Structure formats: structure tokens, C-alpha cells
């Protein structure tokens, strides 16, 4: 898939399906490649409820902490759940291989509390020690995407050999949210799953790093973004009601919380990178 950002930079973005052995944890793999440009542009990524393991085999990316403050991302890291818009910018040639986990998919591999990883690019060394360093070296020196997938799947399968808890209640809750495109209340989940609300919230914090309400809002936003990208609406008002927002005020408030801009600003802008990373895979 080729994308053009504001008439300048061509980006090649592709997704790949994980093997059956790992599909319960990994949603997809994706790659992004683009040449260096003399005028790199800051790109905005919105939350999608999925953690990512990212490998920069091209030049690293700059991540903005505030309007005028930035850091250089590590070459190999896991990004925890993001709860606010994330702004990044290439520093040269883009070459990215990423593992996009299911919303609760990284939990069996986590060596840190999920909540401590929120809005952070956590280096693989911090998570997995020497094993993480070795994984990064092998993957960055791999010849192609097929080899990278084989390397990371072997690593993840080895990690699964170490028993870690998989929370069935959290997984069932996520499945319901995805089926309903996020249009479900926490009370509705509690009633459907016959579980105490506080217990459900504790499980989400431990296994997903978000509250049930946050994840439902993010999933609903992603469904909305997909309709926006595909122009599957007659007006922004109809788009809001179709996705279960009470009214335009509710729609704009939730939209701004996770994208930083209004629906109209988003629609009129040329944020192609956001479309690339929307959770449609």
C-alpha cells in the first residue's frame, strides 16, 4: 500500500497476519518504509487500545513530549497504551517493523506492570534484559520482513513457555467491546459478565493498562475514524449518532480527548499517518 503525505513523501505500508499459534495475542504485523525528506513533518497518532513492539531498522523517530520538547525513540521498544495523541517525526529514512498486539495481548509477555508502561516507549532491554538486546540485534540485521516475523514469533513463543496469567474476564470484555464497536457501557459489561465493577476495573488496569470505559471510548473512536477515512457518512452529525454518541457535544469532547482536534479539523486535515495506524487490521 502506497500513501503520499501532503504531496511529498511516499510511504509504503503493509500488514501481515500472525501464525495461528500467536494470533490470540498478536493482531497483526506491519511495516512502514519511506525515504528521507528535507522537510520532515510531524505526524499525529491516536490511541487504538493496542500496545506495539516497534523496531526501527531505518533512522529513529523523534517523539514530542510537549510543543517544543522532544526525545529520540529507542531503536527497539514496546510502546505502552497511549491515552492522548502521540506526535512523532522521522529523523531520516523510515524503516519500521511493528508487532501490534491485541488489546490484552501483551500481558503474557510483560515483565513490568502494564500501567507503568502507559504513554512510554520502553526499551526491550528494560523489559527482557539480555534477551531483549539479542532480539533487537537479530531483528535489525534480518534480511526481510519474512525473516523478521519468524524471529519475533520464535521469541514470543519462547516467552509463552513461561506461565503468566491470561485474564479470561478481561478477554471476554474486550471481545464484547470489539463486537459492539465500543458502544457498550461498563454497567452493561458488568451485567453481561456477572462480575463486580471494581473487580472488572482492577483486571483491566492489570492486563490492559486502561479502564473499561477508556478502552470502550477508544474502540468507538477507531470505528468512527474508519468511517471517516472511508467516507461512510452523510454528515458529521449522522456519523456521531451512528457511533453511539449522545449528541455533537459528546462526540466532539471524546474526539478531542484522543486526537487533540475536532472532527471537522481532523476531516479537513491531511493526517495520513493517522490513517495508516488506525486500528482497522
C-alpha positions in Angstrom: 0.0 0.0 0.0 1.5 3.4 -1.0 0.5 6.6 0.7 1.5 10.1 0.0 1.8 12.7 2.7 0.9 16.2 1.6 2.1 15.6 -2.0 5.7 15.0 -0.9 6.7 11.7 0.8 5.6 8.3 -0.4 5.2 5.8 2.3 4.8 2.1 1.8 2.7 0.5 4.5 1.9 -3.3 4.6 0.3 -5.5 7.2 0.9 -9.3 7.8 -1.2 -11.9 9.6 0.4 -13.7 12.5 0.5 -17.5 12.8 -2.3 -19.4 14.5 -0.1 -20.1 17.4 0.3 -16.4 18.2 -2.9 -14.9 16.8 -4.6 -14.9 20.2 -2.0 -12.3 21.3 -0.9 -10.5 18.1 -3.4 -8.6 16.0 -1.0 -8.1 13.1 2.5 -7.2 12.0 3.0 -4.1 9.9 5.9 -2.4 8.1 6.4 1.2 7.1 9.1 2.5 4.7 9.7 5.9 3.3 12.7 7.8 2.0 14.3 10.7 4.0 12.9 14.1 3.2 14.5 17.5 3.5 11.3 18.8 5.3 10.1 16.1 7.7 6.6 16.6 9.0 5.3 15.9 12.5 2.7 13.2 12.5 -0.1 12.5 15.0 -1.0 9.0 16.2 -4.3 8.5 18.1 -4.9 5.8 20.7 -6.2 2.5 19.4 -6.2 0.3 22.6 -3.3 -1.8 21.3 0.3 -1.9 22.6 3.1 -2.2 20.0 6.6 -3.7 19.8 8.5 -1.5 17.4 11.8 -1.9 15.6 13.4 1.0 13.7 15.6 -0.6 11.1 15.7 2.8 9.4 16.6 6.0 11.2 15.0 6.6 14.6 11.9 8.8 15.2 11.6 11.9 17.2 8.8 11.9 19.8 7.4 15.1 21.1 6.9 15.4 24.8 5.5 19.0 24.5 5.2 21.6 21.8 8.9 22.4 21.9 10.4 19.4 23.8 11.2 16.1 22.1 13.2 12.9 22.6 14.7 10.3 20.2 12.9 7.0 20.5 15.0 3.9 21.1 15.7 1.6 18.2 13.7 -1.3 19.7 10.9 -0.8 22.2 7.4 -1.6 23.4 5.0 1.3 23.5 2.5 1.1 26.3 -1.1 2.1 26.0 -1.4 5.7 24.7 -4.2 7.8 26.2 -3.5 11.1 24.5 -2.5 12.0 20.9 1.1 11.0 20.2 3.2 13.2 17.9 6.3 11.8 16.1 8.6 12.9 13.3 11.1 11.0 11.2 14.8 12.0 11.6 15.8 10.4 8.2 14.8 7.3 6.3 11.8 5.4 7.7 12.1 1.7 8.1 9.7 0.3 10.8 8.7 -3.3 11.7 6.0 -3.5 14.3 4.1 -6.1 16.3 0.6 -4.8 17.0 -0.8 -6.8 20.0 -4.4 -7.5 20.8 -5.7 -5.0 23.5 -4.9 -7.6 26.2 -2.3 -9.4 24.1 1.0 -8.1 25.6 0.1 -9.1 29.2 1.5 -12.7 29.0 4.9 -11.2 27.9 5.0 -8.2 30.3 7.8 -8.1 32.9 6.6 -4.7 34.2 3.2 -3.7 35.4 1.2 -2.7 32.3 0.1 0.6 33.9 3.7 1.7 34.4 4.2 1.5 30.6 1.4 3.9 29.8 2.5 6.6 27.2 6.1 5.3 27.3 8.5 3.8 24.7 10.0 1.1 27.0 13.3 -0.3 25.6 13.4 -4.0 25.1 16.5 -4.2 27.4 14.4 -2.8 30.2 11.7 -5.4 29.6 13.7 -8.5 28.8 17.3 -7.8 29.7 19.9 -9.6 27.6 17.1 -11.5 25.7 15.7 -8.1 24.6 19.1 -6.9 23.4 19.6 -10.1 21.4 16.1 -9.9 19.9 16.8 -6.3 18.7 20.1 -7.2 17.2 18.7 -10.2 15.3 15.7 -8.4 14.0 17.5 -5.2 12.9 20.0 -7.4 11.0 17.3 -9.5 9.3 17.2 -9.6 5.5 13.5 -9.0 5.0 10.0 -8.9 6.6 9.5 -12.7 6.4 12.7 -13.3 8.4 11.7 -10.6 11.0 8.3 -12.2 11.5 10.0 -15.6 12.1 12.4 -14.1 14.6 9.8 -12.3 16.6 7.3 -15.2 16.6 10.0 -17.5 17.9 10.8 -15.1 20.6 7.2 -14.7 21.6 6.5 -18.4 21.7 9.6 -18.9 23.9 8.2 -16.3 26.3 4.8 -18.0 26.4 6.6 -21.1 27.7 6.9 -19.2 31.0 3.5 -19.4 32.6 1.9 -16.0 33.1 -1.8 -15.2 33.8 -4.2 -14.7 30.9 -7.3 -13.0 32.3 -10.4 -14.6 30.7 -12.8 -12.0 32.0 -10.7 -9.1 30.5 -10.5 -11.0 27.2 -14.3 -11.7 27.1 -14.9 -8.0 27.9 -12.6 -6.9 25.0 -14.4 -9.3 22.6 -17.7 -7.8 23.5 -16.4 -4.2 23.1 -14.9 -5.0 19.7 -18.1 -6.8 18.6 -20.2 -3.7 19.5 -17.6 -1.2 18.2 -17.2 0.2 21.7 -20.9 1.0 22.1 -21.3 -0.6 25.5 -21.3 0.8 29.0 -19.3 -0.5 31.9 -22.6 -1.3 33.7 -23.6 -3.3 30.6 -20.4 -5.3 30.7 -20.8 -5.9 34.5 -24.3 -7.2 33.9 -23.4 -9.4 30.9 -20.3 -11.0 32.5 -21.8 -11.2 36.0 -18.8 -9.6 37.7 -18.2 -6.9 40.3 -17.5 -3.5 38.7 -14.4 -2.8 40.9 -13.1 -6.3 40.1 -13.5 -5.7 36.4 -11.7 -2.3 36.6 -8.8 -3.9 38.6 -8.4 -6.6 36.0 -8.4 -4.1 33.1 -5.8 -2.0 34.9 -3.6 -5.0 35.4 -4.0 -6.7 32.0 -4.7 -3.9 29.5 -3.5 -0.7 31.2 -6.7 1.1 30.6 -10.1 1.3 32.4 -13.0 -0.4 30.7 -14.5 3.0 29.9 -11.3 4.2 28.3 -11.0 1.2 26.1 -14.6 1.3 25.0 -14.2 5.0 24.1 -11.0 4.3 22.1 -12.7 1.4 20.2 -15.7 3.5 19.4 -13.3 6.3 18.2 -11.4 3.9 16.0 -14.7 2.7 14.4 -15.6 6.3 13.8 -12.2 7.1 12.3 -12.6 4.1 9.9 -15.9 5.5 8.7 -14.3 9.0 8.3 -11.4 7.6 6.3 -13.8 5.6 4.0 -16.3 8.5 3.8 -19.1 6.3 5.0 -21.3 9.1 6.3 -23.5 11.8 5.0 -22.7 14.4 7.8 -20.7 14.6 10.9 -23.9 14.7 12.9 -25.1 11.4 11.4 -21.6 10.0 12.0 -21.9 10.9 15.7 -25.3 9.3 16.2 -24.4 6.2 14.2 -21.4 5.6 16.5 -23.5 5.9 19.7 -22.6 9.4 20.8 -25.4 11.2 22.7 -25.0 14.4 20.7 -22.5 16.6 18.9 -21.0 17.9 22.2 -20.4 14.4 23.4 -18.8 13.5 20.0 -16.5 16.5 19.9 -15.4 16.0 23.6 -14.4 12.4 23.1 -12.9 13.1 19.7 -10.7 15.9 21.1 -9.7 13.8 24.1 -7.9 11.2 21.9 -7.0 13.2 18.7 -6.4 16.7 20.1 -8.5 18.3 17.4 -12.2 18.5 16.5 -13.8 16.0 14.0 -14.1 18.8 11.4 -10.5 19.8 11.8 -9.5 16.1 11.5 -11.6 15.5 8.4 -10.2 18.7 6.7 -6.6 17.9 7.6 -4.1 15.7 5.7 -3.0 13.5 8.6 -2.3 10.4 6.5 -0.1 8.9 9.2 -3.1 8.6 11.5 -5.0 6.8 8.8 -2.1 4.4 8.4 -2.1 3.5 12.1 -5.8 3.4 12.7 -6.8 0.0 14.1 -8.5 -1.5 11.0 -6.2 -4.5 10.8 
